[in-house]
Amino acid sequence: MTTEYTIDHHLNPYLRKLELKPKHTLCHELGAGSPCLKCECPGLDLHFWRKICKQCSCRMDEHDVIVSSELDHGAHIRKLLMGHVFSPTPSQNENLNYSHNPSTAIFHKRGYSSGENTINTIVKPSVPLHKKNDDGDELYGRINKTRTPRTEPVNKPNSRISNSLHMSPNAKDNATYNHGNGNKTLENDRHFSEYTWLPQGPTIESVMTYMNALPFKERPIQGTEGDQVRRTKLAYQLPYHDSDPTACKSLVNDVDKKLHQTFVDTIKSKVVGVGQIVDNIPNKSKNFSTQTNDYQNVDCHNCNTHTTNSTVLVDTSQGPGKDLFHPNCFKCDTCEQLLVDLLYFFHDGKYYCGRHYGEKMYSRCFGCDELIFQREYTVAEEKEWHVEHFCCFGCDMALGGHKYCTKDEKPFCIPCYMNKFAKKCLTCNEKIAPDCQRLTHNGEHWHASASCFRCETCLTPLHGLPFMLMANKIFCSGNCKRKFQQ
């Protein structure tokens, strides 16, 4: 009698991990099928080097690409350029309460806040605030709690954050508060708004005052338009291939790679920074522990007006720049978009997003969206291209020395243009070549020739003459039209 043995991989966690290793995702598969925000294409089908959709030719950032929190674009850029990484130790994990979803954390520090002053909010933990409390303990999380004794009535405006800032109307009755131990207990915290990103600030009140100062569509609340706007701006303002030379497909030799690495090193050491939220309160206290910076006599760097009309400001003194901004004035000097995640690039006294800082330093290839570090490149249609990337947007045929046509600023070879965009002549039913003259009327098209644009009855050429259109036929007069009807 023989006994058969089976190997249980669960007995060896290492083998089990190898068995269940995650599937690799190719770069051009990321976000596949994501809906386009500009047109009604079937979904994102990313070209393998152009960084546009093969279905509709819209950019990747013009599609609503949703990725897991582990692949957050903003967190990756900050890690590449600033080295910000949050990986709690086991002891620090005791200070993080996870609710329902491991990627959703409520910040909690036992014994740190007193009774009614405790305020919690649910956020996606990507780049934490890293502060110390009065006892010198390290605090990790996205929001700091204030332990300053309350000096204002609770019902006064701005004295504390209203629950309605975090809860949906149906959820207000589902939250209970345990003031005895200073903790909030949420019976149904799924109803709380989850921010996919929050800035750094001295207190939760400061952070939420900043968020409420932004237009609603700019607030990155999960599942809202603001969340989608943040994803779009991250992809547009912070091209990943600008910050990571290994992500560039256009770097073909060591000289180009060294130039790109020098570009990134300069950004890290002299250019990049993250705006901090600061309270804009007059400094009247004599108690050093409660003093605040007095920004009342400082103008906003963007609009050049006093900052007295804003209770919170964006401060760049922790990085290059050393300036102050109103919340809605912290914008890229080129595209004038609010700087996403408060990440800025400082150059010659101005603040830029990553995309437009890069374009101040180097030309950007219109074909692949990467910066051009090569000495030789092509200039065509008032745009710059890598030499090998000036090719047809339909079939990728090199266009150097060939005729081509442009559609929406994109070049196409003649065959691709004919297949995709050429209009059909109403008379001969043949496509009208781009080098042929064309006549258009009420959405109908004709070759501008005597053989196509002519009276249906008497065959008189009508180019430049009055004509009548009936049943897709053109006539020179009412008499010819009646004869045709008979």
C-alpha positions as CSV (number, residue, x, y, z in Angstrom):
1,M,0.0,0.0,0.0
2,T,1.4,3.4,-1.0
3,T,0.6,6.7,0.5
4,E,0.4,9.8,-1.6
5,Y,1.5,13.1,-0.1
6,T,0.5,16.5,-1.3
7,I,2.4,19.7,-0.6
8,D,0.5,22.4,1.2
9,H,2.0,25.7,0.2
10,H,0.2,27.4,3.1
11,L,2.7,25.7,5.4
12,N,5.4,27.8,3.9
13,P,4.3,31.5,3.8
14,Y,7.3,32.3,1.5
15,L,6.1,29.8,-1.1
16,R,2.6,31.0,-0.8
17,K,3.7,34.6,-1.4
18,L,5.5,33.5,-4.5
19,E,2.4,31.7,-5.7
20,L,0.2,34.7,-5.2
21,K,2.6,37.4,-6.5
22,P,0.8,40.3,-8.1
23,K,0.4,40.5,-11.8
24,H,2.7,42.9,-13.5
25,T,1.1,45.9,-15.3
26,L,2.7,47.3,-18.4
27,C,2.8,51.2,-18.5
28,H,0.5,51.4,-21.5
29,E,-2.0,49.1,-19.8
30,L,-2.4,51.5,-16.8
31,G,-5.9,52.9,-16.7
32,A,-7.0,50.8,-19.7
33,G,-10.7,51.4,-20.4
34,S,-11.0,54.6,-18.4
35,P,-13.6,57.0,-19.7
36,C,-12.6,60.1,-21.6
37,L,-13.5,63.4,-20.1
38,K,-13.6,65.2,-23.5
39,C,-15.2,62.8,-25.9
40,E,-17.2,59.5,-26.0
41,C,-14.5,57.1,-27.0
42,P,-14.8,53.4,-25.9
43,G,-12.2,54.0,-23.2
44,L,-8.5,54.6,-22.7
45,D,-6.2,52.5,-25.0
46,L,-2.8,54.1,-24.3
47,H,-0.3,54.3,-27.1
48,F,2.9,52.6,-26.0
49,W,5.0,55.7,-26.3
50,R,2.9,58.7,-27.2
51,K,1.0,58.9,-23.9
52,I,-2.3,59.5,-25.7
53,C,-5.3,57.3,-26.3
54,K,-5.2,55.4,-29.6
55,Q,-9.0,55.5,-29.7
56,C,-9.5,59.3,-29.5
57,S,-6.0,60.9,-29.5
58,C,-6.8,62.6,-26.2
59,R,-4.1,62.8,-23.6
60,M,-4.0,60.3,-20.7
61,D,-4.7,63.0,-18.2
62,E,-7.9,63.8,-20.1
63,H,-9.2,60.4,-19.1
64,D,-10.5,59.6,-15.6
65,V,-7.9,57.1,-14.7
66,I,-8.5,55.8,-11.2
67,V,-5.7,53.8,-9.5
68,S,-5.3,52.3,-6.0
69,S,-4.1,54.4,-3.2
70,E,-0.7,52.6,-3.3
71,L,-0.2,54.1,-6.8
72,D,-1.2,57.6,-5.9
73,H,0.6,59.8,-8.5
74,G,1.2,62.7,-6.1
75,A,2.8,60.5,-3.5
76,H,5.1,58.9,-6.0
77,I,6.3,62.3,-7.3
78,R,6.9,63.6,-3.8
79,K,8.9,60.4,-3.0
80,L,11.0,60.8,-6.2
81,L,11.7,64.5,-5.7
82,M,11.6,65.0,-1.9
83,G,11.9,61.5,-0.4
84,H,8.7,61.8,1.6
85,V,7.8,58.3,2.7
86,F,5.4,57.3,5.5
87,S,5.8,53.7,6.8
88,P,4.6,53.5,10.4
89,T,6.6,51.3,12.8
90,P,4.6,48.8,15.0
91,S,4.6,51.3,17.9
92,Q,3.3,54.1,15.6
93,N,0.6,51.8,14.2
94,E,-1.0,51.9,17.6
95,N,-1.8,55.5,16.9
96,L,-3.7,54.7,13.7
97,N,-7.2,53.5,13.9
98,Y,-8.2,51.8,10.6
99,S,-11.9,51.8,9.7
100,H,-13.4,49.3,7.3
101,N,-10.7,49.8,4.7
102,P,-7.0,49.5,5.5
103,S,-6.2,52.5,3.3
104,T,-8.6,54.7,5.3
105,A,-7.2,55.9,8.7
106,I,-8.6,58.0,11.6
107,F,-5.7,59.7,13.4
108,H,-5.8,59.0,17.1
109,K,-3.3,59.7,19.9
110,R,-4.3,58.5,23.3
111,G,-4.0,61.2,26.0
112,Y,-3.2,63.9,23.5
113,S,-6.5,65.8,23.2
114,S,-8.9,66.8,25.9
115,G,-12.6,66.0,25.9
116,E,-14.6,68.2,23.5
117,N,-11.6,69.5,21.7
118,T,-10.9,66.1,20.0
119,I,-11.6,66.2,16.3
120,N,-11.1,63.3,13.9
121,T,-11.4,63.1,10.2
122,I,-11.2,60.1,7.8
123,V,-8.4,60.6,5.2
124,K,-6.3,58.6,2.7
125,P,-2.9,58.5,4.4
126,S,-0.2,59.3,1.8
127,V,2.1,62.1,3.1
128,P,1.6,62.6,6.8
129,L,2.0,65.5,9.0
130,H,5.1,64.8,11.1
131,K,4.9,66.9,14.3
132,K,5.7,66.5,18.0
133,N,3.3,67.1,20.9
134,D,4.1,69.0,24.0
135,D,5.6,65.9,25.5
136,G,8.0,65.5,22.6
137,D,6.2,62.4,21.2
138,E,6.3,61.9,17.5
139,L,2.9,62.3,15.9
140,Y,2.0,60.7,12.6
141,G,-1.1,61.2,10.6
142,R,-2.7,63.5,8.1
143,I,-4.3,65.8,10.6
144,N,-3.0,67.1,13.9
145,K,-5.4,67.5,16.8
146,T,-5.3,70.7,18.8
147,R,-5.1,70.6,22.6
148,T,-5.3,74.3,23.1
149,P,-8.1,75.0,25.7
150,R,-11.2,76.4,24.2
151,T,-11.7,80.1,24.8
152,E,-14.7,80.6,22.6
153,P,-18.3,79.4,22.8
154,V,-18.8,76.2,20.8
155,N,-21.6,77.8,18.8
156,K,-19.4,80.7,17.6
157,P,-18.5,80.6,13.8
158,N,-15.1,79.0,13.1
159,S,-14.5,78.1,16.8
160,R,-14.5,74.4,15.8
161,I,-15.0,72.3,12.7
162,S,-18.7,71.6,12.1
163,N,-19.5,67.9,11.7
164,S,-21.3,68.8,8.5
165,L,-17.9,69.4,6.9
166,H,-17.2,65.7,7.2
167,M,-20.6,64.0,7.2
168,S,-23.3,63.6,4.7
169,P,-26.7,64.9,6.0
170,N,-28.0,61.3,6.5
171,A,-25.0,60.4,8.7
172,K,-25.2,63.2,11.3
173,D,-27.5,61.1,13.5
174,N,-25.2,58.1,13.2
175,A,-22.2,59.6,15.1
176,T,-21.9,59.5,18.9
177,Y,-19.3,61.2,21.0
178,N,-17.6,59.8,24.1
179,H,-16.4,62.9,25.8
180,G,-15.3,61.0,28.9
181,N,-12.1,59.6,27.2
182,G,-11.8,62.4,24.6
183,N,-12.4,60.1,21.6
184,K,-15.1,60.2,18.9
185,T,-16.9,57.0,18.3
186,L,-18.5,56.7,14.9
187,E,-21.3,54.2,14.6
188,N,-21.3,54.5,10.8
189,D,-18.1,56.3,9.7
190,R,-18.7,55.1,6.1
191,H,-20.8,58.2,5.7
192,F,-17.9,60.5,6.5
193,S,-16.2,62.3,3.6
194,E,-12.8,60.8,2.7
195,Y,-10.2,63.3,1.5
196,T,-7.7,61.7,-0.9
197,W,-5.2,64.4,0.0
198,L,-4.9,67.0,2.8
199,P,-2.2,69.7,3.2
200,Q,0.1,70.1,6.2
201,G,-1.0,72.6,8.8
202,P,-0.7,73.5,12.5
203,T,-4.2,72.3,13.4
204,I,-7.2,70.6,11.9
205,E,-9.1,73.9,12.0
206,S,-6.4,75.5,9.9
207,V,-6.4,72.7,7.4
208,M,-10.2,72.6,7.0
209,T,-10.4,76.4,6.8
210,Y,-8.0,76.2,3.8
211,M,-10.0,73.4,2.2
212,N,-13.2,75.3,2.6
213,A,-11.6,78.4,1.0
214,L,-11.1,76.4,-2.2
215,P,-13.9,76.1,-4.8
216,F,-15.9,72.9,-4.1
217,K,-14.7,71.3,-7.4
218,E,-11.1,71.7,-6.2
219,R,-11.6,69.8,-2.9
220,P,-10.4,66.2,-3.3
221,I,-13.2,64.5,-1.5
222,Q,-13.4,60.8,-2.6
223,G,-16.0,60.1,-5.2
224,T,-16.7,63.8,-6.1
225,E,-15.7,66.0,-9.0
226,G,-12.9,67.4,-6.8
227,D,-11.3,63.9,-6.6
228,Q,-11.4,63.6,-10.4
229,V,-10.0,67.1,-10.8
230,R,-7.1,66.3,-8.6
231,R,-6.3,63.1,-10.5
232,T,-6.4,65.1,-13.8
233,K,-4.2,67.8,-12.5
234,L,-1.7,65.4,-11.0
235,A,-1.2,63.7,-14.4
236,Y,-1.0,67.1,-16.2
237,Q,1.0,69.2,-13.8
238,L,3.5,66.5,-12.7
239,P,4.5,64.3,-15.7
240,Y,6.1,61.2,-14.1
241,H,8.7,61.0,-16.9
242,D,10.0,64.4,-16.0
243,S,10.9,63.3,-12.5
244,D,12.3,59.8,-13.3
245,P,14.8,59.3,-16.1
246,T,14.2,55.5,-16.1
247,A,10.6,56.2,-17.2
248,C,11.7,58.1,-20.4
249,K,11.8,56.1,-23.6
250,S,13.5,58.8,-25.6
251,L,16.9,58.7,-23.7
252,V,19.0,56.7,-26.1
253,N,22.6,57.3,-24.8
254,D,24.5,58.0,-21.6
255,V,24.9,61.7,-22.4
256,D,21.1,62.3,-22.6
257,K,20.6,60.2,-19.4
258,K,23.2,62.2,-17.5
259,L,21.6,65.5,-18.6
260,H,18.2,64.3,-17.4
261,Q,19.6,63.1,-14.1
262,T,21.3,66.5,-13.6
263,F,18.0,68.2,-14.3
264,V,16.3,66.1,-11.6
265,D,19.1,66.6,-9.1
266,T,18.8,70.4,-9.6
267,I,15.0,70.2,-9.0
268,K,15.6,68.2,-5.7
269,S,18.2,70.6,-4.4
270,K,17.1,74.1,-5.5
271,V,13.6,74.1,-7.1
272,V,10.9,71.9,-5.7
273,G,8.9,72.6,-2.5
274,V,5.6,72.0,-0.8
275,G,3.5,74.9,0.4
276,Q,2.5,74.8,4.1
277,I,-0.7,76.1,5.6
278,V,-0.2,78.8,8.3
279,D,-2.6,80.7,10.4
280,N,-2.9,84.4,9.6
281,I,-3.6,85.8,13.1
282,P,-2.1,89.0,14.5
283,N,0.6,88.2,17.0
284,K,-0.7,89.8,20.2
285,S,0.1,87.1,22.7
286,K,3.0,87.5,25.2
287,N,3.0,83.8,25.9
288,F,5.7,82.3,23.6
289,S,4.0,78.9,23.5
290,T,0.8,80.4,22.0
291,Q,2.4,83.0,19.7
292,T,1.6,82.9,16.0
293,N,3.4,84.5,13.1
294,D,2.2,87.9,12.2
295,Y,1.6,88.0,8.4
296,Q,-0.7,91.1,8.5
297,N,1.8,93.4,6.8
298,V,2.8,90.9,4.1
299,D,1.3,91.0,0.6
300,C,0.2,88.0,-1.4
301,H,3.0,87.1,-3.9
302,N,0.5,86.5,-6.7
303,C,-2.2,89.2,-6.4
304,N,-0.1,91.8,-4.5
305,T,-2.9,92.6,-2.1
306,H,-2.9,92.5,1.7
307,T,-3.4,89.1,3.3
308,T,-5.7,90.4,6.0
309,N,-8.8,89.1,4.3
310,S,-7.7,85.5,4.7
311,T,-7.4,83.6,8.0
312,V,-5.0,81.0,6.5
313,L,-2.3,81.4,4.0
314,V,0.0,79.2,1.9
315,D,3.7,79.6,3.0
316,T,6.7,78.6,1.0
317,S,9.3,79.5,3.6
318,Q,10.2,75.9,4.2
319,G,11.5,75.6,0.6
320,P,12.7,77.8,-2.2
321,G,10.7,81.0,-2.7
322,K,9.9,82.3,0.9
323,D,6.6,83.9,-0.1
324,L,2.9,83.9,1.1
325,F,-0.2,83.4,-1.0
326,H,-4.0,83.5,-0.5
327,P,-5.3,79.9,-0.8
328,N,-6.8,80.6,-4.3
329,C,-3.7,82.5,-5.5
330,F,-1.2,79.6,-5.2
331,K,-1.1,79.0,-9.0
332,C,1.3,78.0,-11.8
333,D,2.5,81.2,-13.5
334,T,2.0,79.6,-16.9
335,C,-1.2,77.5,-16.9
336,E,-2.7,79.4,-13.9
337,Q,-4.1,76.2,-12.4
338,L,-4.0,75.9,-8.6
339,L,-0.9,74.0,-7.8
340,V,-2.0,70.4,-7.1
341,D,-1.1,69.1,-3.6
342,L,0.6,72.4,-3.1
343,L,3.7,71.1,-4.9
344,Y,5.6,73.9,-6.6
345,F,8.7,74.5,-8.7
346,F,10.4,77.8,-8.1
347,H,12.4,79.6,-10.9
348,D,13.5,83.2,-11.4
349,G,11.0,84.5,-8.7
350,K,8.0,82.6,-10.2
351,Y,6.1,79.5,-9.2
352,Y,5.3,76.8,-11.7
353,C,3.8,73.3,-11.9
354,G,6.3,70.6,-12.8
355,R,5.2,70.5,-16.4
356,H,5.8,74.2,-17.1
357,Y,9.0,74.4,-15.1
358,G,10.4,71.6,-17.3
359,E,9.4,73.5,-20.4
360,K,11.2,76.6,-19.1
361,M,14.4,74.5,-19.1
362,Y,14.0,72.3,-22.1
363,S,11.7,71.9,-25.1
364,R,9.0,69.2,-24.9
365,C,8.4,66.8,-27.7
366,F,4.8,67.1,-29.0
367,G,4.9,63.5,-30.0
368,C,5.8,61.7,-26.7
369,D,5.4,64.5,-24.2
370,E,8.9,64.0,-22.8
371,L,11.5,66.7,-22.5
372,I,14.1,66.8,-25.3
373,F,17.6,66.4,-24.0
374,Q,19.1,65.5,-27.4
375,R,21.2,68.2,-29.2
376,E,19.3,67.5,-32.5
377,Y,15.5,67.7,-32.8
378,T,12.9,68.7,-35.3
379,V,10.8,71.9,-35.4
380,A,7.5,71.5,-37.4
381,E,4.1,73.1,-37.2
382,E,5.5,75.5,-34.6
383,K,6.3,72.7,-32.2
384,E,9.4,70.7,-31.2
385,W,9.8,67.0,-31.7
386,H,12.3,64.3,-31.2
387,V,13.6,63.5,-34.7
388,E,12.2,60.0,-34.6
389,H,8.9,61.1,-33.2
390,F,7.8,63.4,-36.0
391,C,5.7,60.7,-37.5
392,C,2.1,60.0,-38.5
393,F,-0.3,59.9,-35.6
394,G,-2.2,57.2,-37.4
395,C,0.4,54.6,-38.5
396,D,3.6,56.0,-37.0
397,M,5.3,56.4,-40.4
398,A,8.2,58.8,-40.3
399,L,7.1,62.0,-42.0
400,G,10.5,63.5,-42.8
401,G,10.6,64.1,-46.6
402,H,7.0,63.1,-47.0
403,K,3.7,65.1,-47.5
404,Y,1.5,65.2,-44.5
405,C,-1.7,67.0,-43.3
406,T,-2.5,68.2,-39.8
407,K,-5.7,67.6,-37.9
408,D,-6.2,69.2,-34.4
409,E,-2.4,70.1,-34.5
410,K,-1.5,66.4,-35.1
411,P,0.3,65.4,-38.3
412,F,-1.0,62.5,-40.5
413,C,0.3,60.9,-43.6
414,I,-1.9,61.3,-46.7
415,P,-3.3,57.7,-46.6
416,C,-4.2,58.0,-42.9
417,Y,-5.7,61.4,-43.4
418,M,-7.8,60.1,-46.3
419,N,-9.1,57.1,-44.2
420,K,-9.9,59.0,-41.1
421,F,-10.9,62.5,-42.0
422,A,-11.4,63.0,-45.8
423,K,-14.9,64.1,-46.9
424,K,-16.9,62.4,-49.6
425,C,-18.0,64.4,-52.7
426,L,-21.8,64.4,-52.9
427,T,-21.7,64.1,-56.7
428,C,-19.1,61.4,-57.4
429,N,-19.1,59.8,-53.9
430,E,-15.3,59.8,-53.9
431,K,-13.2,61.0,-51.0
432,I,-11.7,64.5,-51.5
433,A,-8.0,64.5,-51.2
434,P,-6.4,67.2,-48.9
435,D,-4.6,68.7,-51.9
436,C,-7.8,69.2,-53.8
437,Q,-10.1,72.2,-53.6
438,R,-13.4,71.5,-51.8
439,L,-16.7,73.2,-51.7
440,T,-19.0,72.9,-48.6
441,H,-22.7,73.9,-48.1
442,N,-25.0,72.9,-45.3
443,G,-22.7,70.0,-44.3
444,E,-22.4,68.6,-47.8
445,H,-19.1,68.6,-49.8
446,W,-18.1,68.6,-53.5
447,H,-14.9,68.6,-55.5
448,A,-14.4,72.2,-56.7
449,S,-14.4,71.0,-60.3
450,A,-16.6,71.5,-63.3
451,S,-17.4,67.8,-63.4
452,C,-18.7,67.6,-59.8
453,F,-20.1,71.0,-58.8
454,R,-22.5,71.6,-61.8
455,C,-26.2,71.8,-62.6
456,E,-27.8,68.4,-62.5
457,T,-30.0,69.2,-65.6
458,C,-27.9,71.4,-67.9
459,L,-24.5,70.5,-66.6
460,T,-23.4,74.1,-66.2
461,P,-20.4,74.5,-63.8
462,L,-21.6,76.5,-60.8
463,H,-18.4,77.3,-59.0
464,G,-18.8,81.0,-57.9
465,L,-22.4,81.2,-59.2
466,P,-25.8,81.0,-57.5
467,F,-27.3,77.5,-57.2
468,M,-30.2,75.6,-55.7
469,L,-30.0,72.4,-53.7
470,M,-32.8,69.8,-53.7
471,A,-32.7,66.1,-52.8
472,N,-28.8,66.2,-52.8
473,K,-28.8,67.7,-56.3
474,I,-27.7,71.2,-57.3
475,F,-29.4,73.3,-60.0
476,C,-28.7,76.6,-61.7
477,S,-32.3,77.8,-61.8
478,G,-35.9,76.9,-61.0
479,N,-36.5,75.8,-64.7
480,C,-33.7,73.2,-64.4
481,K,-35.1,72.0,-61.1
482,R,-38.6,71.6,-62.6
483,K,-37.3,69.8,-65.6
484,F,-35.5,67.4,-63.3
485,Q,-38.7,66.8,-61.4
486,Q,-40.6,66.0,-64.6
